[in-house]
Amino acid sequence: MPVAARARWVLAAATSVVLVATGCSSGGGGSSSSDTSKTFSYQSSEPQNPLQPANSNETGGGRIIENLFKGLVDYDPSTAKLRNQVADKIDTSDSQTFTVTLKDGWKFHDGTPVHAKNFVDAWNWGATTSNNQINSSWFSDIEGYKDVHPASGQPVTDKMSGLTVTDDLHFTIKLTNKVSYFEYKLGYIAFSPLPDAFFKDPAGFGQKPVGNGPYQFVSWSHNQEVVTKTFPDYQGVDKPKNGGVIFKMYNTSEAAYADLQSNNLDVMDQVPPSALATYKNDLGDRAVDAPQGGIQNIGFTLYQADWSSPDKAKVRQGLSMAIDRDTITKTVLQGSRKPASAWVAEGVEGYKAGACGDFCNFDPAKAKALITEGGGVPGNKVTITYNADGGHKEWVDAVCNSIRQSTGVDCTGDPKPDFKTARTLISQHQLNGIFRTGWVQDYPLNANFLADIYRTGAASNDTGYSNPQFDQLSKQADEAASVEATVTGYQQAEAVLPSGMPAIPLWYYRTNSGYSTKVQNVKFDSFGNPAWTQVEVKG
C-alpha cells in the first residue's frame, strides 16, 4: 500500500524477509519495569478517509485500523511467519474453495460476538460498488464480485455468491479461479470483520469505529491525534503490554524528531533526512536501523494527455536514466537507502534484481537521447508532487537537480501540506506530471508490488497504467499451481513494465527510526511498524 497498510498469511517457505529491529545496541534499557496501564505515542499522519477497513490504503489510516481491528490471520512481527488470529483454521484442497473455522469467544469492542456473518457482511459491503470503498478490488478474487461491483452500471445484488455462512463459527469462500496465495491476502485490513452496528450508520462509524483488535477507539481530534486504549477482552495471541497507542499528527518530520528528542513523542515512523547523519549518535541505543519491505517510486499521470501517448514511454525511460540514485542515496539519504533496480522491494519473495534493466542505470547521454526520441517532456518541464510532512523535500530536490543537470529539462518539487492532501489528489487522478509514491508490503510476496499497483483497475493503480500483456501474465500467475509458480509468473509480468515505465523505482526503504527514554522493547517488523502490543512503557 502507499507507504502503508498491511496484509498477511502463508507458507513458511515463501517468506524470505527476516524481521529485525531493535536499536543499534542494547535496545534501551530492557531491564526496567513496565506499566501496562500507560499509553505511548507514535508519529502519524491524518487519515485520508474515515476509519473504515475497506476504505484505507495509506499509512495514516491503515496503521490505526490494523490496531483497532483483527482479521482471520496476521504475521508474527518477530519472524514474519503466518499466525492465526480470529481463525482457528483455514482449510483448502484446491486453492479455490476455503473453509474457515473461527475461534469462539472473540468480541467486538461493543461487547457483541465476532461471528462468521460479521466477516461475510463486511466483505460484501466493502466490495459493493455503491459503497465506494477504495479497497473494493481486494475482494475481486471472490466468486460473484462482478455482480456486486460491475465494470459499469448498478450492482445486481449486494452479496457475493462465493461467500456462504454455515453457522456462527464457520463460513466458506469460493474464488472465481484458483489463487495459490489467497491466504496471504486475508490479513489485509480490508478483510476485517464489522459489528452489526456498522451497517446502521457507516459514516458515523468511520468517525468512531468499533473493532475487535487489541486497542479500542477513544477519540479522534482531526489533524491532531487519534487516541486508543487497550481492549481488556482482546482474544488475540498478541496481548498488549501497554495501555494503548496515541497516534500524533505532525506537519513535518523535523517537528516529530524534535519531540522525540525531548520525550514528547515516544516512537517515530522515520527520522527526517536532515537527521540521518546524526540520529544514531543522538539516540544511542534507542536508534533503530531495520530492514523493511518497502520501495520509493515516482509515478506518472498516464491518465493525462501529456503522458498517455505510447511514445512518452521513452521520455519516462529517459527521465529514469537521468536520476543518479547512487549519489543521492549516499549523500542526501546518508546511505540509509539502496538504489532500486526493480519494482519489487528487496527481501520480498520474488524480488529479482535488475528487472528494470538499463533504465534504472544513471546515463545522462542515453537519458537525453530517449527523451528526444519520445518527443520531449511536455513544455520541457516536470513537477514532482509530494507530501511536505514526510521529510521528502531534500531527496525530491536532489532528483530534480539530477534531471535538470542531466537533460536540461526543468524540474521542480510540488509540495502539498500533508499526506492526506497529497494522497487525495493522487488517488482521485487530479494531477498532471509526476508524483511521489512509496509502497510498503501488504504481504511479503512480489504479487503485492505488481498486481495491486499496476494491474488495470487495481485499488492502488494511481498512475492509470493499463497493459493487456501485464494483466494476462498476472492472471496466469494468480492461477498457478503453487506459490513458487506464482512468484515466477509475477517475475514474468514485471518484465513487461520497463517497456511502459509507469513508475520510476528509486530506492529500497529501511526503517530509520528511534524511541524515547520512556519506552522499551521497541522492535520493528518488515512492514515498517513497531510491534505495537509489545512496546512497554517504563514504570
C-alpha positions as CSV (number, residue, x, y, z in Angstrom):
1,M,0.0,0.0,0.0
2,P,1.1,3.5,-0.5
3,V,3.7,3.5,2.2
4,A,1.1,1.9,4.0
5,A,-1.3,-0.7,5.4
6,R,-0.9,-4.4,5.8
7,A,-1.9,-8.0,5.0
8,R,-0.8,-11.4,6.0
9,W,-0.6,-15.2,5.7
10,V,1.1,-18.1,4.4
11,L,3.5,-20.9,3.8
12,A,6.7,-20.6,5.8
13,A,8.9,-21.4,2.9
14,A,7.6,-18.4,0.9
15,T,8.6,-15.7,3.4
16,S,12.1,-14.5,2.8
17,V,12.0,-11.3,4.9
18,V,13.6,-11.8,8.3
19,L,12.4,-9.2,10.7
20,V,14.8,-7.4,12.9
21,A,14.9,-4.1,14.5
22,T,16.0,-3.2,17.9
23,G,18.2,-0.2,18.5
24,C,21.8,-0.1,17.4
25,S,22.9,-1.8,20.6
26,S,21.2,-3.0,23.7
27,G,17.7,-1.8,23.0
28,G,17.2,1.0,25.5
29,G,17.2,-0.5,29.0
30,G,15.0,-3.5,28.7
31,S,15.5,-4.4,32.3
32,S,13.4,-1.6,33.6
33,S,9.9,-2.3,35.0
34,S,6.9,-1.6,32.7
35,D,3.4,-0.2,33.4
36,T,0.7,-2.0,31.4
37,S,-1.8,0.8,32.1
38,K,0.2,3.6,30.3
39,T,-0.1,4.6,26.7
40,F,2.7,5.5,24.3
41,S,2.6,8.0,21.4
42,Y,3.5,7.3,17.8
43,Q,4.3,9.7,14.9
44,S,1.4,9.5,12.4
45,S,-0.5,11.5,9.8
46,E,-4.1,12.4,9.3
47,P,-6.0,9.5,7.7
48,Q,-7.1,10.2,4.2
49,N,-10.6,8.7,4.7
50,P,-12.9,7.7,7.6
51,L,-11.7,4.8,9.6
52,Q,-13.5,2.0,7.7
53,P,-11.3,-1.1,7.0
54,A,-12.2,-1.3,3.3
55,N,-11.6,2.5,2.8
56,S,-7.9,2.9,3.7
57,N,-4.9,2.0,1.7
58,E,-2.5,4.5,3.1
59,T,-0.3,4.6,6.2
60,G,-2.1,7.3,8.2
61,G,-5.4,5.4,8.3
62,G,-4.0,1.9,7.8
63,R,-1.9,1.8,10.9
64,I,-4.7,2.9,13.1
65,I,-7.2,0.5,11.6
66,E,-4.9,-2.5,12.0
67,N,-4.7,-1.8,15.7
68,L,-8.5,-1.4,16.1
69,F,-9.3,-4.5,14.1
70,K,-8.0,-8.0,13.8
71,G,-8.8,-10.3,10.9
72,L,-8.5,-14.1,10.4
73,V,-4.7,-14.1,10.3
74,D,-1.7,-11.9,10.6
75,Y,2.1,-12.2,10.8
76,D,4.3,-12.7,13.8
77,P,6.3,-9.4,13.9
78,S,9.4,-11.1,15.0
79,T,9.5,-13.9,12.4
80,A,7.1,-12.8,9.6
81,K,5.6,-16.3,9.9
82,L,1.8,-16.6,9.4
83,R,-0.2,-17.0,12.6
84,N,-4.0,-17.4,13.1
85,Q,-5.9,-14.7,15.0
86,V,-9.7,-14.9,14.7
87,A,-9.3,-18.0,12.5
88,D,-8.9,-21.3,14.3
89,K,-8.1,-22.9,10.9
90,I,-8.5,-22.3,7.2
91,D,-8.8,-25.4,5.0
92,T,-8.5,-25.8,1.3
93,S,-7.7,-28.7,-1.0
94,D,-7.7,-26.8,-4.3
95,S,-6.7,-23.1,-3.6
96,Q,-10.2,-22.2,-4.8
97,T,-12.6,-23.1,-2.1
98,F,-11.6,-22.3,1.5
99,T,-13.4,-23.4,4.7
100,V,-12.9,-21.0,7.6
101,T,-13.4,-22.0,11.2
102,L,-13.4,-19.2,13.7
103,K,-12.3,-19.3,17.4
104,D,-15.1,-18.9,19.8
105,G,-15.1,-16.1,22.3
106,W,-13.9,-13.2,20.2
107,K,-15.7,-9.9,20.9
108,F,-16.1,-6.5,19.3
109,H,-15.4,-3.5,21.5
110,D,-19.1,-3.0,22.0
111,G,-19.3,-6.5,23.6
112,T,-21.1,-8.2,20.7
113,P,-19.6,-11.6,19.4
114,V,-17.4,-11.9,16.3
115,H,-19.2,-14.4,14.1
116,A,-18.9,-15.7,10.6
117,K,-21.6,-13.3,9.4
118,N,-19.5,-10.3,10.6
119,F,-16.8,-11.3,8.1
120,V,-19.2,-12.1,5.2
121,D,-21.3,-9.0,5.7
122,A,-18.2,-6.8,5.9
123,W,-16.7,-8.2,2.8
124,N,-19.9,-7.9,0.8
125,W,-20.3,-4.3,1.9
126,G,-16.7,-3.4,1.1
127,A,-16.9,-5.0,-2.4
128,T,-20.2,-3.4,-3.4
129,T,-19.6,-0.6,-5.8
130,S,-22.3,1.7,-4.5
131,N,-20.4,1.9,-1.1
132,N,-17.4,3.5,-2.9
133,Q,-14.7,1.8,-0.9
134,I,-11.1,2.3,-2.0
135,N,-10.1,-1.3,-1.3
136,S,-13.0,-2.9,-3.1
137,S,-10.8,-4.6,-5.7
138,W,-9.2,-6.7,-2.9
139,F,-12.4,-8.8,-3.0
140,S,-12.2,-9.4,-6.8
141,D,-10.9,-12.9,-6.4
142,I,-14.2,-14.0,-4.8
143,E,-16.9,-15.6,-6.9
144,G,-19.7,-13.1,-7.6
145,Y,-17.6,-10.0,-7.2
146,K,-18.6,-8.8,-10.7
147,D,-22.3,-8.9,-9.6
148,V,-21.7,-6.5,-6.7
149,H,-19.1,-4.5,-8.5
150,P,-19.8,-4.4,-12.2
151,A,-17.5,-2.5,-14.5
152,S,-20.4,-0.2,-15.3
153,G,-23.9,0.3,-14.1
154,Q,-25.5,-0.6,-10.8
155,P,-24.8,-3.9,-8.9
156,V,-27.4,-6.6,-9.4
157,T,-27.0,-7.8,-5.8
158,D,-25.2,-6.8,-2.7
159,K,-24.0,-10.3,-1.8
160,M,-21.2,-12.2,-3.5
161,S,-22.2,-15.8,-4.3
162,G,-18.8,-17.1,-3.2
163,L,-19.4,-16.3,0.4
164,T,-21.6,-18.7,2.5
165,V,-22.2,-18.7,6.2
166,T,-22.5,-22.2,7.6
167,D,-23.0,-21.3,11.3
168,D,-21.7,-18.8,13.8
169,L,-18.2,-20.1,13.6
170,H,-17.9,-21.4,10.0
171,F,-18.1,-19.9,6.5
172,T,-16.8,-20.8,3.1
173,I,-15.0,-18.7,0.5
174,K,-15.2,-19.7,-3.2
175,L,-13.0,-17.9,-5.6
176,T,-13.7,-17.4,-9.3
177,N,-10.4,-19.1,-10.1
178,K,-7.6,-20.8,-8.1
179,V,-5.3,-18.3,-6.4
180,S,-2.4,-20.1,-4.8
181,Y,-1.5,-17.3,-2.5
182,F,-5.0,-16.1,-1.5
183,E,-4.3,-16.8,2.2
184,Y,-1.6,-14.2,2.0
185,K,-4.2,-11.6,1.5
186,L,-6.5,-12.4,4.3
187,G,-4.7,-10.4,6.9
188,Y,-5.0,-7.2,5.0
189,I,-7.2,-4.7,6.8
190,A,-9.9,-4.8,4.1
191,F,-10.8,-8.3,5.3
192,S,-11.6,-7.2,8.8
193,P,-14.9,-8.1,10.3
194,L,-17.5,-5.5,11.2
195,P,-20.1,-5.4,14.0
196,D,-23.8,-5.2,13.2
197,A,-23.8,-1.6,14.4
198,F,-21.6,-0.6,11.5
199,F,-24.4,-1.1,8.9
200,K,-26.8,1.2,10.8
201,D,-24.5,4.2,10.3
202,P,-21.4,3.6,8.2
203,A,-20.5,7.2,8.0
204,G,-20.8,7.8,11.7
205,F,-18.9,4.5,12.4
206,G,-16.0,5.9,10.3
207,Q,-15.5,8.7,12.8
208,K,-15.9,6.4,15.9
209,P,-15.0,2.9,14.8
210,V,-15.8,-0.2,16.8
211,G,-13.3,-3.0,16.1
212,N,-12.2,-6.3,17.6
213,G,-8.5,-5.6,17.8
214,P,-6.0,-5.2,20.7
215,Y,-6.9,-1.5,21.0
216,Q,-10.3,0.3,21.1
217,F,-11.1,3.7,19.8
218,V,-11.3,6.6,22.4
219,S,-11.2,9.8,20.3
220,W,-10.2,11.5,17.1
221,S,-9.1,15.1,17.1
222,H,-8.7,15.7,13.4
223,N,-5.2,16.8,12.3
224,Q,-4.0,16.4,15.9
225,E,-4.3,12.8,17.3
226,V,-6.3,9.6,17.5
227,V,-6.4,8.1,21.0
228,T,-6.8,4.4,21.6
229,K,-6.7,2.2,24.8
230,T,-6.2,-1.4,25.4
231,F,-9.2,-3.6,25.0
232,P,-9.4,-5.8,28.1
233,D,-11.3,-8.7,26.4
234,Y,-9.0,-9.0,23.4
235,Q,-8.6,-12.7,22.5
236,G,-5.6,-12.4,20.1
237,V,-2.2,-14.1,20.6
238,D,-0.5,-10.7,21.0
239,K,-1.8,-9.4,24.3
240,P,-0.9,-5.7,24.8
241,K,1.9,-4.9,27.2
242,N,0.9,-1.3,27.4
243,G,-2.3,0.7,27.9
244,G,-2.8,2.0,24.3
245,V,-1.4,4.0,21.5
246,I,-1.8,7.7,20.8
247,F,-1.3,8.5,17.1
248,K,0.0,12.0,17.0
249,M,-0.2,14.0,13.7
250,Y,2.8,16.1,12.7
251,N,3.2,18.7,9.9
252,T,6.9,17.9,9.5
253,S,9.1,15.0,10.4
254,E,11.6,17.5,11.8
255,A,9.0,18.6,14.4
256,A,8.4,14.9,15.3
257,Y,12.1,14.3,15.7
258,A,12.4,17.4,18.0
259,D,9.6,16.0,20.1
260,L,11.2,12.6,20.2
261,Q,14.4,14.1,21.5
262,S,12.5,15.9,24.2
263,N,10.5,12.9,25.1
264,N,7.2,14.4,23.9
265,L,6.9,11.6,21.3
266,D,7.7,8.0,22.2
267,V,8.1,6.2,18.8
268,M,8.9,7.7,15.4
269,D,7.9,6.5,12.0
270,Q,11.0,7.6,10.1
271,V,13.6,10.2,11.1
272,P,13.9,13.1,8.7
273,P,16.7,13.2,6.1
274,S,18.2,16.1,7.9
275,A,18.8,13.8,10.9
276,L,20.0,10.7,9.1
277,A,23.7,11.6,9.6
278,T,23.3,12.2,13.3
279,Y,20.3,10.2,14.7
280,K,22.4,7.2,15.8
281,N,24.6,9.4,17.9
282,D,21.7,11.5,19.1
283,L,19.7,8.5,20.3
284,G,22.4,5.9,21.0
285,D,20.9,2.5,21.8
286,R,17.4,3.9,21.1
287,A,18.2,4.4,17.4
288,V,16.6,1.9,15.0
289,D,18.0,0.7,11.7
290,A,16.0,-2.2,10.4
291,P,15.1,-3.9,7.1
292,Q,11.7,-3.0,5.6
293,G,9.8,-4.4,2.6
294,G,9.3,-1.1,1.0
295,I,10.3,0.9,-2.0
296,Q,10.2,4.6,-3.0
297,N,8.9,5.3,-6.6
298,I,7.8,8.3,-8.5
299,G,4.8,7.7,-10.7
300,F,3.4,9.4,-13.9
301,T,-0.1,10.6,-14.6
302,L,-0.7,8.3,-17.5
303,Y,-4.4,9.3,-17.5
304,Q,-3.4,12.8,-18.7
305,A,-2.9,13.5,-22.4
306,D,0.6,14.8,-21.7
307,W,1.7,11.4,-20.7
308,S,-0.7,8.9,-22.3
309,S,0.7,8.6,-25.8
310,P,2.9,5.4,-26.4
311,D,6.0,7.5,-27.4
312,K,6.1,9.1,-24.0
313,A,7.3,5.7,-22.6
314,K,10.7,6.7,-24.0
315,V,10.5,10.0,-22.2
316,R,9.8,8.2,-18.9
317,Q,12.6,5.8,-19.5
318,G,14.9,8.8,-20.2
319,L,13.9,10.6,-17.0
320,S,14.6,7.4,-15.0
321,M,18.1,7.2,-16.5
322,A,18.7,10.9,-15.6
323,I,18.5,10.2,-11.9
324,D,21.8,9.5,-10.1
325,R,20.4,7.1,-7.5
326,D,23.8,6.1,-6.2
327,T,24.9,9.6,-5.3
328,I,21.5,10.7,-3.9
329,T,21.3,7.6,-1.6
330,K,24.9,8.1,-0.4
331,T,24.7,11.8,0.2
332,V,21.2,13.2,0.7
333,L,20.0,9.9,2.3
334,Q,23.2,9.2,4.1
335,G,23.5,5.6,2.9
336,S,20.1,4.8,4.6
337,R,18.6,3.6,1.3
338,K,19.8,1.3,-1.5
339,P,19.3,2.2,-5.2
340,A,16.4,0.3,-6.7
341,S,16.7,-1.9,-9.9
342,A,13.3,-3.4,-9.8
343,W,9.6,-2.6,-8.9
344,V,9.6,-5.2,-6.1
345,A,11.3,-4.4,-2.8
346,E,14.5,-6.1,-1.9
347,G,13.9,-9.0,0.5
348,V,10.3,-9.7,-0.6
349,E,9.7,-13.2,-2.0
350,G,10.0,-12.9,-5.8
351,Y,12.4,-9.9,-5.8
352,K,14.5,-10.0,-8.9
353,A,17.4,-7.6,-9.0
354,G,17.8,-5.8,-12.4
355,A,14.2,-6.2,-13.5
356,C,14.3,-2.5,-14.6
357,G,17.2,-3.2,-16.9
358,D,19.3,-0.3,-18.1
359,F,16.5,2.1,-17.4
360,C,17.4,2.3,-13.7
361,N,21.1,3.0,-14.5
362,F,22.4,6.6,-14.5
363,D,23.3,7.5,-18.1
364,P,22.8,11.2,-18.9
365,A,23.6,10.8,-22.6
366,K,21.2,8.0,-23.1
367,A,18.6,9.8,-21.0
368,K,18.7,12.9,-23.3
369,A,18.5,10.7,-26.4
370,L,15.4,8.8,-25.2
371,I,13.7,12.0,-24.2
372,T,14.3,13.4,-27.6
373,E,13.1,10.2,-29.3
374,G,9.9,10.3,-27.3
375,G,9.1,13.8,-28.4
376,G,10.4,15.6,-25.3
377,V,8.9,16.4,-22.0
378,P,5.7,18.4,-22.4
379,G,6.7,22.1,-22.0
380,N,10.2,20.9,-21.2
381,K,9.1,21.0,-17.5
382,V,8.1,18.5,-14.9
383,T,6.9,18.8,-11.3
384,I,7.1,16.1,-8.6
385,T,4.2,16.2,-6.2
386,Y,5.0,15.1,-2.6
387,N,3.7,15.5,0.9
388,A,5.7,18.1,2.8
389,D,5.1,16.4,6.2
390,G,7.1,13.3,5.3
391,G,10.7,14.5,5.1
392,H,10.8,14.3,1.3
393,K,11.9,17.7,0.2
394,E,15.6,17.0,0.2
395,W,15.5,14.0,-2.0
396,V,12.9,15.4,-4.3
397,D,15.1,18.5,-4.8
398,A,18.1,16.2,-5.5
399,V,16.1,14.1,-8.0
400,C,15.1,17.3,-9.8
401,N,18.6,18.6,-9.8
402,S,19.8,15.4,-11.3
403,I,17.2,15.5,-14.1
404,R,17.9,19.2,-14.8
405,Q,21.6,18.8,-15.0
406,S,21.5,15.6,-17.0
407,T,18.9,16.5,-19.6
408,G,18.2,20.3,-19.4
409,V,14.5,19.5,-18.5
410,D,13.3,21.9,-15.9
411,C,12.2,20.0,-12.8
412,T,10.7,21.4,-9.5
413,G,9.1,19.9,-6.4
414,D,5.4,20.5,-5.8
415,P,4.9,20.1,-2.0
416,K,1.4,19.5,-0.6
417,P,0.9,20.4,3.1
418,D,0.3,16.8,4.3
419,F,0.0,13.2,3.3
420,K,-3.8,13.3,3.3
421,T,-3.9,16.2,0.8
422,A,-1.3,14.6,-1.5
423,R,-3.0,11.1,-1.4
424,T,-6.4,12.6,-2.2
425,L,-5.0,14.3,-5.3
426,I,-3.1,11.2,-6.4
427,S,-5.9,8.7,-5.8
428,Q,-8.5,10.9,-7.4
429,H,-6.3,11.4,-10.5
430,Q,-6.2,15.1,-10.2
431,L,-2.6,15.7,-11.1
432,N,-0.6,16.2,-14.3
433,G,3.0,15.2,-14.1
434,I,5.0,13.1,-11.6
435,F,4.2,12.2,-8.0
436,R,6.0,10.6,-5.1
437,T,4.5,7.1,-4.4
438,G,6.1,4.9,-1.8
439,W,4.9,1.4,-1.1
440,V,5.3,-0.9,1.9
441,Q,4.3,-4.5,1.5
442,D,0.8,-5.6,2.5
443,Y,2.0,-9.2,2.3
444,P,5.6,-10.3,1.6
445,L,5.1,-11.5,-2.0
446,N,6.1,-9.9,-5.3
447,A,2.4,-10.0,-6.4
448,N,1.6,-7.2,-3.9
449,F,4.1,-4.9,-5.5
450,L,2.8,-5.7,-9.0
451,A,-0.8,-6.8,-9.3
452,D,-2.0,-4.4,-6.6
453,I,-0.3,-1.4,-8.2
454,Y,-0.1,-2.0,-12.0
455,R,-3.0,-4.3,-12.9
456,T,-5.8,-2.5,-14.7
457,G,-8.3,-1.1,-12.2
458,A,-6.4,-2.2,-9.1
459,A,-7.2,-0.3,-5.9
460,S,-3.7,1.3,-5.8
461,N,-3.2,1.8,-9.5
462,D,-2.6,5.6,-9.1
463,T,-0.9,6.0,-12.5
464,G,-3.7,4.7,-14.6
465,Y,-1.4,2.1,-16.2
466,S,-3.1,-0.5,-18.3
467,N,-1.3,-3.2,-20.3
468,P,-3.2,-6.3,-21.5
469,Q,0.0,-8.3,-21.5
470,F,0.8,-7.4,-17.9
471,D,-2.8,-8.2,-17.0
472,Q,-2.8,-11.6,-18.7
473,L,0.5,-12.6,-17.1
474,S,-0.8,-11.5,-13.7
475,K,-3.9,-13.6,-14.2
476,Q,-1.8,-16.7,-15.1
477,A,0.4,-16.1,-12.1
478,D,-2.6,-16.0,-9.8
479,E,-3.9,-19.3,-11.1
480,A,-0.6,-21.1,-10.9
481,A,-0.5,-24.4,-9.0
482,S,1.8,-23.3,-6.2
483,V,3.1,-20.1,-4.5
484,E,6.5,-20.8,-6.1
485,A,4.9,-20.8,-9.6
486,T,3.0,-17.7,-8.7
487,V,6.3,-15.9,-7.8
488,T,7.8,-16.9,-11.1
489,G,4.7,-15.8,-13.0
490,Y,4.9,-12.4,-11.5
491,Q,8.5,-12.0,-12.3
492,Q,7.4,-12.5,-15.9
493,A,4.8,-9.8,-15.5
494,E,7.3,-7.5,-14.0
495,A,9.4,-7.9,-17.1
496,V,6.7,-6.1,-19.1
497,L,7.0,-2.9,-17.0
498,P,10.2,-1.5,-18.5
499,S,8.6,-1.0,-21.9
500,G,5.9,1.3,-20.5
501,M,7.7,2.6,-17.4
502,P,4.6,3.7,-15.5
503,A,6.7,4.5,-12.4
504,I,10.4,5.0,-11.8
505,P,11.9,2.8,-9.0
506,L,14.2,5.0,-6.9
507,W,15.4,3.1,-3.8
508,Y,14.5,0.5,-1.2
509,Y,13.5,1.6,2.2
510,R,14.9,0.8,5.6
511,T,13.3,1.7,8.9
512,N,15.4,4.5,10.3
513,S,13.6,5.4,13.5
514,G,14.0,5.7,17.2
515,Y,12.2,5.9,20.5
516,S,12.1,8.0,23.7
517,T,13.6,7.1,27.1
518,K,10.1,6.4,28.4
519,V,9.6,3.2,26.4
520,Q,11.4,-0.1,25.9
521,N,11.2,-3.3,23.9
522,V,10.6,-1.3,20.7
523,K,11.1,-3.6,17.7
524,F,10.1,-3.0,14.1
525,D,8.8,-5.5,11.6
526,S,9.4,-5.7,7.8
527,F,6.1,-3.7,7.3
528,G,7.9,-0.7,8.9
529,N,5.7,-0.9,12.0
530,P,6.7,-1.3,15.6
531,A,5.3,-4.5,17.3
532,W,2.6,-2.3,18.8
533,T,1.4,-4.6,21.5
534,Q,4.9,-5.4,22.7
535,V,6.1,-1.9,23.4
536,E,6.5,-1.4,27.1
537,V,6.1,1.9,28.9
538,K,8.5,2.2,31.7
539,G,7.1,2.3,35.2
